[in-house]
Amino acid sequence: MDVRQLAKLRPLGKLETVSSVCHHLSYYNNVGLSALYKISSPSAKYDLDHIIYVVLERVVNEHSILSAIPVDENTPKPYLARLHSIDLNRSITFIERSKQVDLDEAEDKELDAILQHEANTNFKQDYGVLLFYRLLVVHTHGVDNEFTASFIFHHAIGDGVARLTFHKSFLSALRTASTSETPTPSQRQYIIPTNKQDLLPPLENLHPLPLPPLPPPFHQILNLTRNISTTFVKDCKKRNLTVTAGLIPLIAPILFDSLPRDTEALTCIIPVSLQPWLPREIMKEWMGTWIDAFKVKILSTAQDSTNAWSQTNQDIWPQARGTMKQIQTYLKNTSPSDEPHAGVAIFKTIPDVSPIFQGAPGNPRDALFELSNLGVLPKNPLRASDTMNGQEAWRVGKVTFSRSVVVSGSVLTVNVVTGGDGRIKLGFTWQENVVENSLIQTLVAGIESYFGVRGV
């Protein structure tokens, strides 16, 4: 298929182009968000396969970006084009579990294996025919009231918040389809028309992206605070800290213990959504790539003798307060129109970003790890007693945030999301031969030890 025969929609924005170039170079394949959907007892026996087809079609009709693919990813002028039609048979994959998942188990090795395979699978196959996203439905044979939906997609189609938006739309469509008349399986349409609505503009057309001024040289010392807490989230809120600010100093000392003793500091990248500064009508439920990222620095105990935090001390709060100040510095460094000075604004000044990433291999990385926290899905979960149209409503349970390695990015990525069950889930992504597996096991064991000591 000649992709240039597809309807041209609009040029890729600069931030979208970054994701597109990385995909073309196989530096970054995809992002994903998996959510467990469950209902105690369906109102009637129904065909799970069939209802998923109906639900995805409705979600596609809601979001025009789900009918588009990037074209000319490796050129200075990439653009988005609309497919002629969507083959749901090739967009949805049903995967049967070997056994029913135990919701009380901390691990789901079967889902881990599926997501690992997906993280290593790009969207280059059948280019121009297939979408740049996949929906995996992981279920147990004979169990119709529970399944995991994994939405895997190209980062130019949407960012982390877009993953949440997809699942919100999916949940809404699932509830509607489960409580209303739908076409019978024999009437199922496998080939559906694409969404003809206009695409939303790219980030630089919605946000001024003011370039930050050159920072003056300075040295920042991390402050001490008290170490009093009962639970991790309550401790963060009590000290006016975000969960992200609390997690970074929990992870950092474990990594320091695995680094050379003369390591003075390490750097962490924090992605941040720019949606709060976008036009109001786009802020909540639309999908797109609207993110920025900034760095925070954590000093070793040898460089900050007043800061005695360590794995044995268990006092993360002095470092958490210092991390929070760096986060606030980013948020308060605003332009005259009150938007934060965005790091991604620099891409507006670069005609072709491809050479930047082509020259990345072999060069030092600018951060040891990245911590990306998507927040909570959903933010206002239904209670078990809530109903819809007089029937029990579907609810979201455990949620898993997965992603592939960014070859040109940090050495380690920590992916954080909280599901409808209130559980924080941490995912770790690293590259073979760049990070030893033993380091990850040490990191996981250290985090488990921390929460074990605290009894959370």
TAGINOR-V718078 format. One record per backbone hydrogen bond with DSSP energy under -1.0 kcal/mol. CO is the residue of the C=O (numbers start at 0). NH is the residue of the N-H. If there is no record, write none. Layout:
BEGIN
CO NH
CO NH
END
This chain:
BEGIN
1 4
2 5
6 81
9 79
12 16
13 17
14 18
15 19
16 20
17 21
18 22
19 23
20 24
21 26
21 27
22 25
26 406
29 403
30 152
31 401
32 150
33 399
34 148
35 396
36 146
37 394
46 50
47 51
48 52
49 53
50 54
51 55
52 56
53 57
54 58
55 59
56 60
58 62
62 65
63 66
64 67
66 82
68 80
70 78
71 74
77 11
78 70
79 8
80 68
85 191
86 89
87 91
90 134
92 136
94 138
101 104
107 111
108 112
109 113
110 114
111 115
112 116
113 117
114 118
117 120
125 128
125 129
131 153
133 151
134 92
135 149
136 94
137 147
138 96
139 142
144 38
146 36
147 137
148 34
149 135
150 32
151 133
152 30
153 156
158 162
159 163
160 164
161 165
162 166
163 167
164 168
165 169
166 170
167 171
168 172
169 173
170 174
171 175
172 176
173 177
183 186
184 187
189 87
191 85
201 204
202 205
202 206
230 234
231 235
232 236
233 237
234 238
235 240
236 239
241 245
242 246
243 247
246 250
247 251
250 254
251 255
252 256
254 257
255 258
259 262
263 299
265 297
266 367
266 368
267 295
268 370
269 293
271 291
273 276
274 277
278 281
287 158
289 273
291 271
293 269
295 267
297 265
299 303
303 306
309 313
313 315
315 319
316 320
317 321
318 322
319 323
320 324
321 325
322 326
323 327
324 328
325 329
326 330
327 331
331 333
332 340
334 337
338 334
341 344
342 345
343 346
344 347
345 348
346 349
352 356
353 357
354 358
356 359
359 362
366 410
367 411
368 268
369 413
371 415
374 417
382 385
385 392
387 390
390 387
394 37
396 419
397 35
399 33
401 31
405 408
411 369
412 428
413 371
414 426
415 373
416 424
417 376
418 421
422 418
424 416
426 414
428 412
430 433
430 434
435 438
435 439
436 440
437 441
438 442
439 443
440 444
441 445
442 446
443 447
444 448
445 449
446 450
447 451
448 452
449 453
450 454
450 455
END
